[in-house]
Amino acid sequence: MNAKILVADDEEDVLNLVSMNLKNAGFTVIQAVDGKEALSKARSQLPSLMVLDLMLPEMSGLEVCKVLKGDPVTSKIPLIMLTAKAEEVDRIVGLELGADDYMTKPFSPRELVLRVKSVLRRGATPVDHSNDLVQIGSISVDRARHEVRIKGRPVELTATEFKLLTLLIERRGRVQNRDKLLNDVWGYESVIDTRTVDTHVRRLREKLGPAADCIETVRGFGYRVAEE
């Protein structure tokens, strides 16, 4: 595995621990200790993925994320954010800006490596555009154009939110448990203790507005989109 991973963290212990585990997994690792260095190296070396701490000196991880996602050259670089437990608002903003996933400190280095592999594998999977137009109620999804509309009005979703909504609509009427969604949307092959699914569903519902009721919570199990 020759993928280059850029790890940006100002805590030396975390930086070295993450780097060591990624190297042991066969990745080439690039290190950065502040936001400006992370941005510079992302632009010059175009890594396959970035592990980005939100609380960076010089330039915050959120600022780095915003700049990278706004530049066509770097916008496709997958991002996994590292956050402290108290940074829920920043975490949500990061997901809004287009980050692919997050991990809350302290975290398992083994789990981080699994997530890196899953995000990379997800990006390498060819998209199936069969049955491009999917619709239920007032929501229409155009997979080929990567567009979602509610009563004809466009709704801006992140790539993960788009995939999550599309999957739930395609499987409408069937309950999808969290482990199944983690596997099918995020590509995680083992059970990981994470609130990723719930966070994304909550943000997705907020964006869908009056159409949010189409996503039902099945308490203690998961989510489904009801049959029309």
C-alpha positions as CSV (number, residue, x, y, z in Angstrom):
1,M,0.0,0.0,0.0
2,N,1.7,3.2,-1.2
3,A,-0.9,5.7,-0.2
4,K,0.5,8.9,1.4
5,I,-1.2,10.0,4.6
6,L,-0.7,13.6,5.9
7,V,-1.0,13.7,9.7
8,A,-1.4,17.1,11.3
9,D,-1.3,17.4,15.1
10,D,0.6,19.7,17.4
11,E,0.8,17.1,20.2
12,E,4.1,15.3,19.6
13,D,2.9,12.1,21.3
14,V,-0.2,11.9,19.3
15,L,1.6,12.7,16.1
16,N,4.2,10.1,16.6
17,L,1.7,7.4,17.8
18,V,-0.5,7.9,14.7
19,S,2.4,8.1,12.4
20,M,3.9,4.9,13.7
21,N,0.7,2.9,13.4
22,L,0.1,4.1,9.9
23,K,3.6,3.3,8.8
24,N,3.2,-0.2,10.4
25,A,0.1,-0.6,8.2
26,G,2.1,0.1,5.1
27,F,1.4,3.8,4.5
28,T,3.8,6.6,3.7
29,V,3.4,9.3,6.4
30,I,3.9,13.1,6.1
31,Q,3.8,15.1,9.3
32,A,2.7,18.6,10.1
33,V,2.7,20.3,13.5
34,D,0.5,23.3,12.7
35,G,-2.3,24.4,10.3
36,K,-0.1,26.4,7.9
37,E,2.3,23.6,7.5
38,A,-0.5,21.1,7.0
39,L,-2.0,23.3,4.3
40,S,1.3,23.8,2.6
41,K,2.2,20.1,2.5
42,A,-1.3,19.2,1.4
43,R,-1.0,21.5,-1.6
44,S,2.6,20.5,-2.5
45,Q,2.4,16.7,-1.9
46,L,-1.3,16.0,-2.5
47,P,-1.7,13.1,0.0
48,S,-4.2,10.3,-0.5
49,L,-5.8,11.2,2.8
50,M,-5.4,13.6,5.8
51,V,-5.7,13.0,9.5
52,L,-6.4,16.5,10.8
53,D,-6.5,17.7,14.4
54,L,-9.0,20.6,14.8
55,M,-7.1,22.4,17.5
56,L,-3.9,23.4,15.6
57,P,-1.8,26.5,16.1
58,E,-1.2,29.1,13.4
59,M,-4.3,28.0,11.5
60,S,-7.1,25.9,12.9
61,G,-8.1,22.5,11.5
62,L,-11.4,23.9,10.4
63,E,-9.7,26.7,8.5
64,V,-7.5,24.2,6.8
65,C,-10.5,22.0,5.9
66,K,-12.3,25.0,4.5
67,V,-9.4,26.1,2.3
68,L,-8.7,22.6,1.0
69,K,-12.4,21.9,0.2
70,G,-12.6,25.2,-1.6
71,D,-9.7,24.5,-3.9
72,P,-10.4,22.2,-6.9
73,V,-6.9,20.8,-6.7
74,T,-7.2,19.6,-3.1
75,S,-11.0,19.3,-2.6
76,K,-11.1,15.6,-3.3
77,I,-8.5,14.8,-0.5
78,P,-10.4,12.7,2.1
79,L,-10.2,14.1,5.7
80,I,-10.5,12.4,9.0
81,M,-10.8,14.9,11.9
82,L,-9.4,14.5,15.4
83,T,-11.4,16.3,18.0
84,A,-11.7,16.6,21.8
85,K,-15.0,15.6,23.4
86,A,-16.0,19.2,24.1
87,E,-15.7,20.2,20.4
88,E,-19.0,18.9,19.1
89,V,-19.9,22.2,17.3
90,D,-16.5,22.2,15.6
91,R,-17.0,18.6,14.6
92,I,-20.3,19.3,13.0
93,V,-18.9,22.3,11.2
94,G,-16.1,20.1,9.9
95,L,-18.5,17.5,8.6
96,E,-20.5,20.3,7.0
97,L,-17.3,21.5,5.2
98,G,-16.8,18.0,3.7
99,A,-14.7,16.0,6.2
100,D,-15.3,12.3,5.7
101,D,-15.2,11.2,9.4
102,Y,-14.1,12.2,12.8
103,M,-12.5,10.5,15.9
104,T,-12.8,11.8,19.4
105,K,-9.7,11.9,21.6
106,P,-8.5,9.7,23.2
107,F,-8.9,7.1,20.5
108,S,-7.6,3.7,19.5
109,P,-4.8,3.9,16.9
110,R,-5.9,0.5,15.5
111,E,-9.4,2.0,15.0
112,L,-7.9,5.0,13.2
113,V,-6.0,2.8,10.8
114,L,-9.2,0.9,10.1
115,R,-11.0,4.1,9.3
116,V,-8.2,5.3,7.1
117,K,-8.3,2.1,5.1
118,S,-12.1,2.3,4.9
119,V,-12.2,5.9,3.6
120,L,-9.5,5.1,1.0
121,R,-11.4,2.0,-0.1
122,R,-14.6,3.9,-0.3
123,G,-13.0,6.5,-2.6
124,A,-11.6,3.8,-4.9
125,T,-14.9,2.0,-5.4
126,P,-16.5,2.9,-8.7
127,V,-19.9,4.5,-8.5
128,D,-22.9,2.6,-9.9
129,H,-25.1,5.0,-11.8
130,S,-27.8,2.5,-12.6
131,N,-31.2,3.7,-11.6
132,D,-29.8,7.3,-11.3
133,L,-33.1,9.0,-10.4
134,V,-34.5,8.0,-7.0
135,Q,-37.6,9.7,-5.5
136,I,-39.8,9.4,-2.4
137,G,-42.4,11.9,-1.4
138,S,-41.1,15.4,-2.0
139,I,-37.4,14.3,-2.1
140,S,-35.7,13.5,-5.4
141,V,-32.2,12.2,-5.7
142,D,-30.1,12.3,-9.0
143,R,-27.2,10.0,-8.4
144,A,-25.4,10.9,-11.7
145,R,-25.5,14.6,-11.0
146,H,-25.1,14.2,-7.2
147,E,-28.1,16.4,-6.6
148,V,-30.9,16.3,-4.0
149,R,-34.0,18.4,-4.4
150,I,-37.1,18.9,-2.1
151,K,-40.1,20.1,-4.1
152,G,-37.8,21.1,-6.8
153,R,-35.5,23.2,-4.6
154,P,-31.8,22.0,-4.3
155,V,-30.4,20.9,-1.0
156,E,-26.6,21.0,-0.4
157,L,-25.4,17.7,1.2
158,T,-21.9,16.4,1.9
159,A,-20.8,13.3,0.0
160,T,-21.4,11.1,3.0
161,E,-24.9,12.6,3.7
162,F,-25.8,12.1,0.0
163,K,-24.7,8.4,0.1
164,L,-26.6,7.8,3.4
165,L,-29.8,9.4,2.1
166,T,-29.6,7.5,-1.2
167,L,-29.1,4.2,0.6
168,L,-32.0,4.7,3.0
169,I,-34.3,5.7,0.1
170,E,-33.3,2.7,-2.0
171,R,-34.0,0.4,0.9
172,R,-37.2,2.1,2.0
173,G,-39.4,0.1,4.2
174,R,-36.4,-1.9,5.6
175,V,-34.8,-1.0,8.9
176,Q,-31.0,-0.4,8.6
177,N,-29.2,-1.0,11.9
178,R,-26.2,1.2,12.7
179,D,-23.6,-1.5,12.1
180,K,-25.1,-2.2,8.6
181,L,-25.0,1.5,7.8
182,L,-21.4,1.8,9.0
183,N,-20.5,-1.0,6.7
184,D,-22.4,0.1,3.6
185,V,-21.9,3.9,3.9
186,W,-18.6,4.2,5.6
187,G,-17.1,0.9,4.6
188,Y,-16.2,-0.2,8.2
189,E,-16.0,-4.0,8.2
190,S,-15.8,-4.4,12.0
191,V,-18.0,-3.1,14.7
192,I,-16.6,0.3,15.9
193,D,-18.0,2.2,18.9
194,T,-19.0,5.4,17.2
195,R,-21.8,8.0,17.0
196,T,-20.9,8.7,13.4
197,V,-24.2,7.4,12.1
198,D,-26.4,9.4,14.6
199,T,-24.4,12.6,13.9
200,H,-24.9,12.3,10.2
201,V,-28.6,11.4,10.4
202,R,-29.2,14.4,12.7
203,R,-27.5,16.8,10.2
204,L,-29.3,15.2,7.3
205,R,-32.7,15.7,8.9
206,E,-31.9,19.3,9.6
207,K,-31.1,19.9,6.0
208,L,-34.2,18.1,4.7
209,G,-36.3,20.4,6.8
210,P,-40.0,19.6,6.3
211,A,-39.1,16.3,4.5
212,A,-37.1,15.1,7.5
213,D,-39.9,13.0,8.8
214,C,-39.3,10.5,6.0
215,I,-36.3,9.2,8.0
216,E,-37.7,7.2,11.0
217,T,-35.8,6.2,14.1
218,V,-36.3,2.6,15.1
219,R,-35.4,2.9,18.8
220,G,-32.5,0.6,19.9
221,F,-31.8,-0.5,16.3
222,G,-31.4,2.0,13.6
223,Y,-33.2,4.0,10.9
224,R,-35.4,3.5,7.9
225,V,-37.2,5.5,5.2
226,A,-40.9,4.6,5.3
227,E,-42.7,3.2,2.3
228,E,-44.8,5.8,0.5
